[in-house]
Amino acid sequence: MGAFSADWLSLRARFDTAARAQVLEDRLARFAATRLSGSGRALQVVDLGAGSGNNHRHLSPRLPVRQHWTLVDGDEDLLRTAPQTTDLSRRHADLAIDLEAAIPDAADVVTASALIDLVSREWLVRLVRRVEEIDAALLVVLTYDGRIRWSDEDAEDAWVRDLVNMHQRGEKGFGPALGPDAPRALQDLAGPGLATLSSDWKIGTADKDMRGALVDGWAAAAAEIAPDDGARISAWAERRRQIESGLVVGHADQLMLPVL
Ligand SMILES: C[S@@+](CC[C@H](N)C(=O)[O-])C[C@H]1O[C@@H](n2cnc3c(N)ncnc32)[C@H](O)[C@@H]1O
């Protein structure tokens, strides 16, 4: 924890919003309206690994009902930067340990953005079990799926991507991380009731800051996996910083709705 800076989360937010699968949001919106119909209460939403609140900022205006959000994160500094509104509570918790307690029985929607590639299969089993136990909807978005495609190829792109994907499968505080295998693992666990759509980042040639941040992060991750290849990785990163390429980074959005 503490590895995600507010600046990085703010930089990625615009790409997240453009990438997210609107079809799944529309389905969730219809579920929310039906679930609350005539009840007079607010939709209870729990956002796991909420960080600075990007998921709330994006999704809340797209749900056509009154809502109360609980933002859960292990990083108190990030949580402090989330919006301060009456329809939102913040909860500091280590989700590797306190997952079940962080999802109250009354939750209608459990959501997580850019989280489940960090977690283990065992943790996903716990998540699906808890969501099914309380009959909630599950919306998991922007899970990295291992694809990185540049608009112009460098001979070392695939090698660096494979090192990055190896790094993604390392320990991230939840046991061995699923990394790029996370969307498939969730699909296998949740079964055909879970819809999966792609939500790829599309980074244009002019998006220098985003491209630079990704190249820096990937070079650092690759060097952790292959420390003896530091010079080769740095040379790749230097070339990638200089060329104005576009790129696509593969992500998945997934939604499971309970039967109403
Ligand atoms: C990639 S960030 C995504 C943040 C936010 N959902 C977004 O989309 O901008 C992952 C978040 O998971 C949180 N996190 C990582 N491990 C955690 C843990 N064990 N318990 C609680 N939060 C954790 C981090 O602090 C970070 O805010």
The ligand as a Gaussian input file, in Angstrom:
#p B3LYP/6-31G(d) Opt

LIG

0 1
 C       -4.570000       1.391000      -8.807000
 S       -5.189000       2.139000      -7.357000
 C       -6.863000       2.434000      -7.836000
 C       -7.514000       3.534000      -7.058000
 C       -8.940000       3.903000      -7.503000
 N       -9.831000       2.768000      -7.410000
 C       -8.944000       4.463000      -8.902000
 O       -9.483000       3.811000      -9.792000
 O       -8.405000       5.560000      -9.105000
 C       -5.345000       0.778000      -6.211000
 C       -5.868000       1.193000      -4.845000
 O       -5.932000       0.034000      -4.008000
 C       -5.511000       0.400000      -2.705000
 N       -5.021000      -0.815000      -2.021000
 C       -3.999000      -1.616000      -2.393000
 N       -3.851000      -2.614000      -1.493000
 C       -4.796000      -2.438000      -0.547000
 C       -5.163000      -3.143000       0.643000
 N       -4.518000      -4.245000       1.040000
 N       -6.196000      -2.671000       1.380000
 C       -6.880000      -1.552000       1.002000
 N       -6.579000      -0.848000      -0.111000
 C       -5.555000      -1.276000      -0.886000
 C       -4.401000       1.416000      -2.942000
 O       -4.151000       2.215000      -1.788000
 C       -4.971000       2.200000      -4.124000
 O       -5.741000       3.280000      -3.700000

